[in-house]
Amino acid sequence: TSIVAPSLQQNTVSVEVVHSQQNLMQSTKLSLSKHFSNDIEAFNTWMACCDVHDDRIAYYSALYPLLCEIFVSVTKCSRVPQQRELEEVIMKHGATKLSLSKVEKTKRNSKLSYTVMSSTPLPSHHGHHVSDAVSFDFDNPDSKPTHLITITYHAFRKFWKWFKECCLIIKELAHLWDVCDNCVVQCNLFCSREECHDILRQAPQGTFMLRLSSVITSALVLSYAEPSYSKKDRHFKHTILIRRDPHQYVLRSQAKKNGKEKITSISNLVRSFVKIKFLYTPSKLYPKKSIF
């Protein structure tokens, strides 16, 4: 399950502390117009979580709370993705995951510099400390971090496009995602393909899931299992829907096959799809007619 937007004041990392990096930046190598195509929101987000000595590198743990703020602002939802869920996506867009123990062992040969932002430093490098701000685990705030995730601005630009479209899709599917009195479904829209297969393998025939593609921008995936006599022999299908406009989607396979796009909505597609009958949620299965 995902979590409600984190209260950053309760942790050693805060948005205010992360933003203070902008004041510490010694030299800026990236520009708004040249490197961010004048996307001021992307530029400001990047500058708030990048390394104070090299703004071409940023830290995912510092980026995550900023993404949560943007997510809540766009979707109007109180529920946000878990840190690990967005981590899986950003890794597929080019981020690098380093073991903190390995960083300590190889710090003399590493070219990375780390931000001094906490009173309780982790392993140091060239006089700088790996702080809680760049290695904090919001999903498990009491645990000791074991990894450091860095991202280059090239990878960030690709992830940023995916993330902004992700927010627009979830805004339209808030009734399936959010945690509130009027939202009882609470689907896991960030479910991975592997986890999806495990769920569908055990679920009744006709069960389907809706989830975001982690690699295709503007894409929602409808996953289900083809009818079979044995759970072990189930063949999984993943129908990819590309969002073109608000509440308007096209089947990716159809568009690639004949070059023609037939606009549909999620509700229309689900209602007309005879092979699927029950929407999977972590709490129970819902007949599709009761939701769509």
Contacts in CASP RR format, 6 or more apart in sequence:
PFRMAT RR
TARGET T0000
AUTHOR 0000-0000-0000
METHOD contacts of the structure
MODEL  1
TSIVAPSLQQNTVSVEVVHSQQNLMQSTKLSLSKHFSNDIEAFNTWMACC
DVHDDRIAYYSALYPLLCEIFVSVTKCSRVPQQRELEEVIMKHGATKLSL
SKVEKTKRNSKLSYTVMSSTPLPSHHGHHVSDAVSFDFDNPDSKPTHLIT
ITYHAFRKFWKWFKECCLIIKELAHLWDVCDNCVVQCNLFCSREECHDIL
RQAPQGTFMLRLSSVITSALVLSYAEPSYSKKDRHFKHTILIRRDPHQYV
LRSQAKKNGKEKITSISNLVRSFVKIKFLYTPSKLYPKKSIF
1 82 0 8 1.000
1 186 0 8 1.000
1 188 0 8 1.000
1 282 0 8 1.000
2 79 0 8 1.000
2 80 0 8 1.000
2 81 0 8 1.000
2 82 0 8 1.000
2 85 0 8 1.000
2 188 0 8 1.000
2 190 0 8 1.000
3 79 0 8 1.000
3 80 0 8 1.000
3 82 0 8 1.000
3 138 0 8 1.000
3 139 0 8 1.000
4 78 0 8 1.000
4 79 0 8 1.000
4 80 0 8 1.000
4 179 0 8 1.000
5 68 0 8 1.000
5 69 0 8 1.000
5 71 0 8 1.000
5 72 0 8 1.000
5 78 0 8 1.000
5 79 0 8 1.000
5 80 0 8 1.000
6 65 0 8 1.000
6 68 0 8 1.000
6 80 0 8 1.000
6 138 0 8 1.000
8 14 0 8 1.000
8 15 0 8 1.000
8 65 0 8 1.000
10 141 0 8 1.000
11 132 0 8 1.000
11 136 0 8 1.000
11 138 0 8 1.000
11 141 0 8 1.000
12 118 0 8 1.000
12 120 0 8 1.000
12 132 0 8 1.000
12 133 0 8 1.000
12 136 0 8 1.000
13 61 0 8 1.000
13 62 0 8 1.000
13 65 0 8 1.000
13 117 0 8 1.000
13 118 0 8 1.000
13 132 0 8 1.000
13 133 0 8 1.000
13 136 0 8 1.000
15 65 0 8 1.000
15 66 0 8 1.000
15 69 0 8 1.000
17 117 0 8 1.000
17 133 0 8 1.000
18 48 0 8 1.000
18 49 0 8 1.000
18 62 0 8 1.000
18 65 0 8 1.000
18 66 0 8 1.000
18 117 0 8 1.000
18 133 0 8 1.000
19 48 0 8 1.000
20 117 0 8 1.000
21 47 0 8 1.000
21 48 0 8 1.000
21 49 0 8 1.000
21 50 0 8 1.000
21 52 0 8 1.000
21 62 0 8 1.000
21 115 0 8 1.000
21 117 0 8 1.000
22 47 0 8 1.000
22 48 0 8 1.000
24 52 0 8 1.000
24 115 0 8 1.000
25 47 0 8 1.000
25 50 0 8 1.000
25 52 0 8 1.000
25 55 0 8 1.000
26 52 0 8 1.000
26 53 0 8 1.000
27 55 0 8 1.000
28 47 0 8 1.000
28 55 0 8 1.000
29 54 0 8 1.000
29 55 0 8 1.000
29 56 0 8 1.000
30 36 0 8 1.000
30 43 0 8 1.000
30 46 0 8 1.000
30 55 0 8 1.000
30 56 0 8 1.000
30 153 0 8 1.000
32 38 0 8 1.000
32 39 0 8 1.000
32 40 0 8 1.000
32 43 0 8 1.000
35 43 0 8 1.000
35 153 0 8 1.000
36 42 0 8 1.000
36 43 0 8 1.000
36 46 0 8 1.000
36 157 0 8 1.000
39 160 0 8 1.000
41 70 0 8 1.000
42 156 0 8 1.000
42 157 0 8 1.000
42 160 0 8 1.000
45 63 0 8 1.000
45 66 0 8 1.000
45 67 0 8 1.000
45 70 0 8 1.000
45 160 0 8 1.000
46 55 0 8 1.000
46 58 0 8 1.000
46 153 0 8 1.000
46 156 0 8 1.000
47 55 0 8 1.000
48 62 0 8 1.000
48 66 0 8 1.000
49 58 0 8 1.000
49 59 0 8 1.000
49 62 0 8 1.000
49 63 0 8 1.000
49 66 0 8 1.000
50 56 0 8 1.000
50 57 0 8 1.000
50 58 0 8 1.000
50 59 0 8 1.000
50 153 0 8 1.000
51 57 0 8 1.000
51 58 0 8 1.000
51 59 0 8 1.000
51 112 0 8 1.000
51 113 0 8 1.000
51 114 0 8 1.000
51 115 0 8 1.000
52 113 0 8 1.000
52 115 0 8 1.000
53 113 0 8 1.000
53 128 0 8 1.000
54 112 0 8 1.000
54 113 0 8 1.000
55 153 0 8 1.000
56 152 0 8 1.000
56 153 0 8 1.000
57 112 0 8 1.000
57 150 0 8 1.000
57 151 0 8 1.000
57 152 0 8 1.000
57 153 0 8 1.000
58 150 0 8 1.000
58 151 0 8 1.000
58 152 0 8 1.000
58 153 0 8 1.000
58 156 0 8 1.000
59 115 0 8 1.000
59 133 0 8 1.000
59 134 0 8 1.000
59 135 0 8 1.000
59 148 0 8 1.000
59 149 0 8 1.000
59 150 0 8 1.000
59 151 0 8 1.000
60 87 0 8 1.000
60 90 0 8 1.000
60 95 0 8 1.000
60 149 0 8 1.000
60 150 0 8 1.000
60 151 0 8 1.000
61 83 0 8 1.000
61 132 0 8 1.000
61 133 0 8 1.000
61 134 0 8 1.000
61 135 0 8 1.000
61 136 0 8 1.000
61 137 0 8 1.000
61 138 0 8 1.000
61 145 0 8 1.000
61 148 0 8 1.000
61 149 0 8 1.000
62 115 0 8 1.000
62 133 0 8 1.000
62 134 0 8 1.000
63 151 0 8 1.000
64 83 0 8 1.000
64 86 0 8 1.000
64 138 0 8 1.000
65 138 0 8 1.000
67 86 0 8 1.000
67 163 0 8 1.000
68 80 0 8 1.000
68 81 0 8 1.000
70 163 0 8 1.000
70 167 0 8 1.000
71 77 0 8 1.000
71 80 0 8 1.000
71 81 0 8 1.000
71 167 0 8 1.000
71 170 0 8 1.000
72 78 0 8 1.000
72 80 0 8 1.000
74 164 0 8 1.000
74 167 0 8 1.000
74 168 0 8 1.000
74 171 0 8 1.000
75 167 0 8 1.000
75 170 0 8 1.000
75 171 0 8 1.000
75 174 0 8 1.000
75 177 0 8 1.000
75 178 0 8 1.000
76 171 0 8 1.000
76 174 0 8 1.000
77 170 0 8 1.000
77 171 0 8 1.000
77 174 0 8 1.000
77 177 0 8 1.000
77 178 0 8 1.000
77 179 0 8 1.000
78 178 0 8 1.000
78 179 0 8 1.000
78 180 0 8 1.000
79 177 0 8 1.000
79 178 0 8 1.000
79 179 0 8 1.000
79 186 0 8 1.000
81 190 0 8 1.000
82 138 0 8 1.000
82 139 0 8 1.000
82 190 0 8 1.000
83 137 0 8 1.000
83 138 0 8 1.000
83 139 0 8 1.000
84 139 0 8 1.000
85 190 0 8 1.000
86 163 0 8 1.000
86 190 0 8 1.000
87 95 0 8 1.000
87 149 0 8 1.000
88 190 0 8 1.000
88 192 0 8 1.000
88 214 0 8 1.000
89 159 0 8 1.000
89 162 0 8 1.000
89 163 0 8 1.000
89 190 0 8 1.000
89 214 0 8 1.000
90 149 0 8 1.000
90 151 0 8 1.000
90 155 0 8 1.000
90 159 0 8 1.000
91 97 0 8 1.000
91 149 0 8 1.000
92 214 0 8 1.000
92 215 0 8 1.000
93 151 0 8 1.000
93 155 0 8 1.000
93 156 0 8 1.000
93 158 0 8 1.000
93 159 0 8 1.000
93 162 0 8 1.000
93 215 0 8 1.000
94 151 0 8 1.000
94 152 0 8 1.000
94 155 0 8 1.000
94 158 0 8 1.000
94 159 0 8 1.000
95 149 0 8 1.000
95 150 0 8 1.000
95 151 0 8 1.000
95 155 0 8 1.000
95 159 0 8 1.000
96 149 0 8 1.000
96 150 0 8 1.000
96 151 0 8 1.000
97 147 0 8 1.000
97 148 0 8 1.000
97 149 0 8 1.000
98 147 0 8 1.000
98 148 0 8 1.000
98 149 0 8 1.000
98 150 0 8 1.000
99 146 0 8 1.000
99 147 0 8 1.000
99 148 0 8 1.000
100 122 0 8 1.000
100 123 0 8 1.000
100 130 0 8 1.000
100 135 0 8 1.000
100 145 0 8 1.000
100 146 0 8 1.000
100 147 0 8 1.000
100 148 0 8 1.000
101 146 0 8 1.000
103 110 0 8 1.000
103 112 0 8 1.000
103 123 0 8 1.000
103 125 0 8 1.000
103 130 0 8 1.000
103 148 0 8 1.000
104 123 0 8 1.000
107 123 0 8 1.000
107 124 0 8 1.000
107 125 0 8 1.000
107 126 0 8 1.000
110 125 0 8 1.000
112 125 0 8 1.000
112 150 0 8 1.000
113 125 0 8 1.000
113 126 0 8 1.000
113 128 0 8 1.000
114 124 0 8 1.000
114 125 0 8 1.000
114 128 0 8 1.000
114 129 0 8 1.000
114 130 0 8 1.000
114 131 0 8 1.000
114 134 0 8 1.000
115 128 0 8 1.000
115 129 0 8 1.000
115 131 0 8 1.000
115 133 0 8 1.000
115 134 0 8 1.000
116 128 0 8 1.000
116 129 0 8 1.000
116 131 0 8 1.000
117 131 0 8 1.000
117 132 0 8 1.000
117 133 0 8 1.000
117 134 0 8 1.000
118 129 0 8 1.000
118 131 0 8 1.000
118 132 0 8 1.000
118 133 0 8 1.000
120 132 0 8 1.000
121 129 0 8 1.000
121 130 0 8 1.000
121 131 0 8 1.000
122 129 0 8 1.000
122 130 0 8 1.000
122 131 0 8 1.000
122 132 0 8 1.000
122 135 0 8 1.000
122 145 0 8 1.000
123 129 0 8 1.000
123 130 0 8 1.000
124 130 0 8 1.000
130 148 0 8 1.000
132 145 0 8 1.000
134 148 0 8 1.000
135 145 0 8 1.000
135 147 0 8 1.000
135 148 0 8 1.000
136 145 0 8 1.000
137 143 0 8 1.000
137 145 0 8 1.000
151 159 0 8 1.000
161 217 0 8 1.000
162 215 0 8 1.000
162 217 0 8 1.000
165 217 0 8 1.000
165 218 0 8 1.000
165 243 0 8 1.000
166 212 0 8 1.000
168 243 0 8 1.000
168 246 0 8 1.000
169 212 0 8 1.000
169 218 0 8 1.000
169 220 0 8 1.000
169 243 0 8 1.000
170 177 0 8 1.000
170 189 0 8 1.000
170 212 0 8 1.000
172 246 0 8 1.000
172 247 0 8 1.000
172 266 0 8 1.000
173 187 0 8 1.000
173 189 0 8 1.000
173 210 0 8 1.000
173 220 0 8 1.000
173 266 0 8 1.000
174 183 0 8 1.000
175 182 0 8 1.000
175 183 0 8 1.000
175 185 0 8 1.000
176 183 0 8 1.000
176 185 0 8 1.000
176 186 0 8 1.000
176 187 0 8 1.000
176 189 0 8 1.000
176 210 0 8 1.000
176 291 0 8 1.000
177 183 0 8 1.000
177 185 0 8 1.000
177 186 0 8 1.000
177 187 0 8 1.000
177 189 0 8 1.000
178 186 0 8 1.000
179 186 0 8 1.000
185 279 0 8 1.000
185 281 0 8 1.000
185 286 0 8 1.000
185 291 0 8 1.000
186 281 0 8 1.000
186 282 0 8 1.000
186 283 0 8 1.000
187 209 0 8 1.000
187 210 0 8 1.000
187 211 0 8 1.000
187 279 0 8 1.000
187 280 0 8 1.000
187 281 0 8 1.000
187 282 0 8 1.000
188 211 0 8 1.000
188 281 0 8 1.000
188 282 0 8 1.000
189 210 0 8 1.000
189 211 0 8 1.000
189 212 0 8 1.000
190 211 0 8 1.000
190 212 0 8 1.000
190 214 0 8 1.000
191 199 0 8 1.000
191 209 0 8 1.000
191 211 0 8 1.000
192 214 0 8 1.000
193 223 0 8 1.000
193 238 0 8 1.000
196 209 0 8 1.000
196 211 0 8 1.000
196 223 0 8 1.000
196 236 0 8 1.000
197 236 0 8 1.000
199 207 0 8 1.000
199 209 0 8 1.000
199 280 0 8 1.000
200 207 0 8 1.000
200 209 0 8 1.000
200 223 0 8 1.000
200 224 0 8 1.000
200 225 0 8 1.000
200 234 0 8 1.000
200 236 0 8 1.000
200 280 0 8 1.000
201 225 0 8 1.000
201 231 0 8 1.000
201 232 0 8 1.000
201 234 0 8 1.000
202 231 0 8 1.000
203 225 0 8 1.000
203 278 0 8 1.000
203 280 0 8 1.000
203 285 0 8 1.000
204 278 0 8 1.000
204 285 0 8 1.000
205 225 0 8 1.000
205 227 0 8 1.000
205 228 0 8 1.000
206 224 0 8 1.000
206 225 0 8 1.000
206 227 0 8 1.000
206 275 0 8 1.000
206 276 0 8 1.000
206 277 0 8 1.000
206 278 0 8 1.000
207 224 0 8 1.000
207 225 0 8 1.000
207 276 0 8 1.000
207 277 0 8 1.000
207 278 0 8 1.000
207 279 0 8 1.000
207 280 0 8 1.000
207 285 0 8 1.000
208 222 0 8 1.000
208 223 0 8 1.000
208 224 0 8 1.000
208 270 0 8 1.000
208 273 0 8 1.000
208 276 0 8 1.000
208 277 0 8 1.000
208 278 0 8 1.000
208 279 0 8 1.000
208 280 0 8 1.000
208 288 0 8 1.000
209 222 0 8 1.000
209 223 0 8 1.000
209 224 0 8 1.000
209 279 0 8 1.000
209 280 0 8 1.000
210 220 0 8 1.000
210 221 0 8 1.000
210 222 0 8 1.000
210 223 0 8 1.000
210 266 0 8 1.000
210 279 0 8 1.000
211 220 0 8 1.000
211 221 0 8 1.000
211 223 0 8 1.000
212 219 0 8 1.000
212 220 0 8 1.000
212 221 0 8 1.000
213 219 0 8 1.000
213 220 0 8 1.000
213 221 0 8 1.000
213 240 0 8 1.000
216 240 0 8 1.000
216 242 0 8 1.000
216 252 0 8 1.000
218 242 0 8 1.000
218 243 0 8 1.000
218 244 0 8 1.000
219 240 0 8 1.000
219 241 0 8 1.000
219 242 0 8 1.000
219 243 0 8 1.000
219 252 0 8 1.000
220 240 0 8 1.000
220 241 0 8 1.000
220 243 0 8 1.000
220 249 0 8 1.000
220 266 0 8 1.000
221 238 0 8 1.000
221 239 0 8 1.000
221 240 0 8 1.000
221 241 0 8 1.000
222 238 0 8 1.000
222 239 0 8 1.000
222 241 0 8 1.000
222 269 0 8 1.000
222 270 0 8 1.000
222 273 0 8 1.000
222 276 0 8 1.000
223 236 0 8 1.000
223 237 0 8 1.000
223 238 0 8 1.000
223 239 0 8 1.000
224 236 0 8 1.000
224 237 0 8 1.000
224 275 0 8 1.000
224 276 0 8 1.000
225 234 0 8 1.000
225 235 0 8 1.000
225 236 0 8 1.000
225 237 0 8 1.000
226 234 0 8 1.000
226 235 0 8 1.000
226 236 0 8 1.000
226 237 0 8 1.000
226 275 0 8 1.000
227 275 0 8 1.000
228 234 0 8 1.000
228 235 0 8 1.000
239 251 0 8 1.000
239 253 0 8 1.000
240 251 0 8 1.000
240 252 0 8 1.000
240 253 0 8 1.000
241 249 0 8 1.000
241 250 0 8 1.000
241 251 0 8 1.000
241 252 0 8 1.000
241 266 0 8 1.000
241 269 0 8 1.000
242 249 0 8 1.000
242 250 0 8 1.000
242 252 0 8 1.000
242 255 0 8 1.000
243 249 0 8 1.000
244 250 0 8 1.000
244 261 0 8 1.000
244 263 0 8 1.000
247 265 0 8 1.000
247 266 0 8 1.000
248 263 0 8 1.000
248 264 0 8 1.000
248 265 0 8 1.000
249 263 0 8 1.000
249 264 0 8 1.000
249 265 0 8 1.000
249 266 0 8 1.000
249 269 0 8 1.000
250 261 0 8 1.000
250 262 0 8 1.000
250 263 0 8 1.000
250 264 0 8 1.000
251 262 0 8 1.000
251 264 0 8 1.000
254 260 0 8 1.000
254 261 0 8 1.000
254 262 0 8 1.000
255 261 0 8 1.000
266 292 0 8 1.000
267 292 0 8 1.000
270 276 0 8 1.000
270 279 0 8 1.000
270 288 0 8 1.000
270 292 0 8 1.000
271 288 0 8 1.000
271 289 0 8 1.000
271 292 0 8 1.000
276 288 0 8 1.000
277 287 0 8 1.000
277 288 0 8 1.000
278 285 0 8 1.000
278 286 0 8 1.000
278 287 0 8 1.000
278 288 0 8 1.000
279 285 0 8 1.000
279 286 0 8 1.000
279 287 0 8 1.000
279 288 0 8 1.000
279 291 0 8 1.000
279 292 0 8 1.000
END
